[in-house]
Amino acid sequence: MTSETSRRRPRSRARRRVGAALRLLAALTIAGGIYTVFAPGLSAQETPELSQAAKDGKAIYETSCISCHGNNAQGVEGRGPSLIGVGSAAVEFQVGTGRMPMARQEAQAERKPVKFTDEQIRQLAQYIQEIGGGPQLPPGENLGDGGDVARGGELYRLNCSSCHAFSANGGALSSGKFAPSLARPTERQIYAAMLTGPQNMPVFGDNQLTPQEKRDIIAYIRYMTTDPDPGGWGLARYGPVSEMVVIFLVGMVALVFTTLWIAGKS
């Protein structure tokens, strides 16, 4: 009797363990099924289809950008950064000013003749926007309309003049870099530059400069670059340095001729 009892105990323990495991597995299966039924929002979703404009932009990307920025804009080490999250605003600025595509790596991407049409740039921008998201420009071309020139001047002198100069003619930076003149960019390009911070420029998101403040700055830049000089020749508005040079040269020449004239009379 004792030997038979000892043989049955291991079997009963094994059966209890197997039964407990089966019950646990069944409970987990039921719980998972209920969770799947009542939480459809967490189920796997298909990748949304690209719009027609984005599809056209993808075709442009795969022939002109993929060698540097990689498949799906993930970037290529040593060639080009990822474009995920840069948004359509960055594409409009970089491609719309001819800075991209770059011919070679330089200290700074300079403005060049644009290689794409406006429609192609919009398509490429839409593709990057749909696959990665990021900052977008407001609609319209004249983004300085409704801006306060006086307020824009205050904001410009506080945030922009240290690099672009008080005259908006640009200035030199370190390591062969420079802040370009603001006379050539369109209002959309200036807005895009503030949103995305290309190269050495800081990013001025809406938490740093509100959309209205961006419009104020653009209105001031438009005023500075289009308003004629009421006093005559403005010497490119470079400020007291150029004025001092002209005054010195003209004054010295006049002084020399005056001295020679006095000496001749005496």
Buried (B, 14 or more C-beta within 10 A) or exposed (E): EEEEEEEEEEEEEEEEEEEEEEEEEEEEEEEEEEEEEEEEEEEEEEEEEBBEBBBBBBEBBEEBBBEBBBEBBEBBEEEBBBBBEBBBBBBBBBBBBBBBBBEEEEEBBEEEEBEBEEEBBBBBBBBBBBBBEBBBBEEEEBBBEEBBBEBBBBBBEEBBBEBBBBBBBBBEBEEEEBBBBBEEBBBBBBBBBBBBBBBEBEEBEEEEBEEEBBBBBBBBBBBBBEEEEEEEEBBEBBEEEEEEEEEEEEEEEEEEEEEEEEEEEE
